[in-house]
Protein backbone atom coordinates (compact mmCIF):
# COMPACT_ATOMS: atom_id res chain seq x y z
CA UNK A 1 0.00 0.00 0.00
CA UNK A 2 1.34 3.42 -0.91
CA UNK A 3 0.26 7.03 -0.58
CA UNK A 4 1.04 9.56 -3.25
CA UNK A 5 1.07 13.31 -2.70
CA UNK A 6 1.19 15.75 -5.61
CA UNK A 7 1.49 19.52 -5.86
CA UNK A 8 -1.87 21.09 -6.65
CA UNK A 9 -0.85 24.76 -6.68
CA UNK A 10 1.50 27.34 -5.20
CA UNK A 11 0.18 29.91 -2.74
CA UNK A 12 2.08 33.15 -2.20
CA UNK A 13 1.94 35.31 0.91
CA UNK A 14 0.41 38.77 0.45
CA UNK A 15 1.50 42.09 1.90
CA UNK A 16 -0.79 44.77 3.36
CA UNK A 17 -1.45 46.04 -0.18
CA UNK A 18 -2.62 42.55 -1.21
CA UNK A 19 0.40 42.00 -3.50
CA UNK A 20 2.03 38.59 -3.68
CA UNK A 21 5.63 38.43 -2.47
CA UNK A 22 8.33 35.93 -1.50
CA UNK A 23 8.52 32.22 -2.13
CA UNK A 24 5.40 30.27 -2.94
CA UNK A 25 4.09 27.62 -0.59
CA UNK A 26 3.25 24.31 -2.18
CA UNK A 27 -0.36 23.24 -1.75
CA UNK A 28 -0.28 19.43 -1.52
CA UNK A 29 -3.12 17.06 -2.25
CA UNK A 30 -3.78 13.44 -3.19
CA UNK A 31 -4.24 12.46 -6.86
CA UNK A 32 -7.66 10.98 -6.04
CA UNK A 33 -8.92 14.38 -4.87
CA UNK A 34 -7.54 16.15 -7.93
CA UNK A 35 -8.35 13.74 -10.75
CA UNK A 36 -10.91 11.36 -9.26
CA UNK A 37 -10.54 7.78 -8.06
CA UNK A 38 -11.26 6.34 -11.52
CA UNK A 39 -8.25 8.12 -13.06
CA UNK A 40 -5.88 6.67 -10.45
CA UNK A 41 -6.61 2.96 -10.87
CA UNK A 42 -3.81 0.64 -11.99
CA UNK A 43 -4.77 -2.44 -13.98
CA UNK A 44 -1.44 -4.22 -13.46
CA UNK A 45 -0.20 -6.48 -10.72
CA UNK A 46 2.89 -5.44 -8.73
CA UNK A 47 4.93 -8.06 -10.62
CA UNK A 48 3.84 -6.65 -13.99
CA UNK A 49 4.71 -3.13 -12.84
CA UNK A 50 8.14 -4.29 -11.68
CA UNK A 51 8.76 -5.99 -15.02
CA UNK A 52 7.84 -2.83 -16.95
CA UNK A 53 10.14 -0.68 -14.80
CA UNK A 54 12.95 -3.21 -15.13
CA UNK A 55 12.63 -3.37 -18.93
CA UNK A 56 12.48 0.42 -19.19
CA UNK A 57 15.59 0.86 -17.04
CA UNK A 58 17.52 -1.58 -19.20
CA UNK A 59 16.76 0.50 -22.27
CA UNK A 60 17.09 3.93 -20.73
CA UNK A 61 19.62 6.49 -21.78
CA UNK A 62 21.04 6.67 -18.25
CA UNK A 63 21.84 2.97 -18.26
CA UNK A 64 23.55 3.28 -21.62
CA UNK A 65 25.52 6.29 -20.43
CA UNK A 66 26.71 4.53 -17.28
CA UNK A 67 27.72 1.48 -19.30
CA UNK A 68 29.64 3.63 -21.79
CA UNK A 69 31.42 5.60 -19.06
CA UNK A 70 32.58 2.44 -17.27
CA UNK A 71 33.69 0.96 -20.59
CA UNK A 72 35.74 4.06 -21.44
CA UNK A 73 37.44 4.07 -18.01
CA UNK A 74 38.87 0.61 -18.69
CA UNK A 75 40.77 1.79 -21.78
C-alpha positions in Angstrom: 0.0 0.0 0.0 1.3 3.4 -0.9 0.3 7.0 -0.6 1.0 9.6 -3.3 1.1 13.3 -2.7 1.2 15.8 -5.6 1.5 19.5 -5.9 -1.9 21.1 -6.7 -0.9 24.8 -6.7 1.5 27.3 -5.2 0.2 29.9 -2.7 2.1 33.1 -2.2 1.9 35.3 0.9 0.4 38.8 0.4 1.5 42.1 1.9 -0.8 44.8 3.4 -1.5 46.0 -0.2 -2.6 42.5 -1.2 0.4 42.0 -3.5 2.0 38.6 -3.7 5.6 38.4 -2.5 8.3 35.9 -1.5 8.5 32.2 -2.1 5.4 30.3 -2.9 4.1 27.6 -0.6 3.2 24.3 -2.2 -0.4 23.2 -1.8 -0.3 19.4 -1.5 -3.1 17.1 -2.2 -3.8 13.4 -3.2 -4.2 12.5 -6.9 -7.7 11.0 -6.0 -8.9 14.4 -4.9 -7.5 16.2 -7.9 -8.3 13.7 -10.7 -10.9 11.4 -9.3 -10.5 7.8 -8.1 -11.3 6.3 -11.5 -8.2 8.1 -13.1 -5.9 6.7 -10.4 -6.6 3.0 -10.9 -3.8 0.6 -12.0 -4.8 -2.4 -14.0 -1.4 -4.2 -13.5 -0.2 -6.5 -10.7 2.9 -5.4 -8.7 4.9 -8.1 -10.6 3.8 -6.6 -14.0 4.7 -3.1 -12.8 8.1 -4.3 -11.7 8.8 -6.0 -15.0 7.8 -2.8 -16.9 10.1 -0.7 -14.8 13.0 -3.2 -15.1 12.6 -3.4 -18.9 12.5 0.4 -19.2 15.6 0.9 -17.0 17.5 -1.6 -19.2 16.8 0.5 -22.3 17.1 3.9 -20.7 19.6 6.5 -21.8 21.0 6.7 -18.3 21.8 3.0 -18.3 23.6 3.3 -21.6 25.5 6.3 -20.4 26.7 4.5 -17.3 27.7 1.5 -19.3 29.6 3.6 -21.8 31.4 5.6 -19.1 32.6 2.4 -17.3 33.7 1.0 -20.6 35.7 4.1 -21.4 37.4 4.1 -18.0 38.9 0.6 -18.7 40.8 1.8 -21.8 
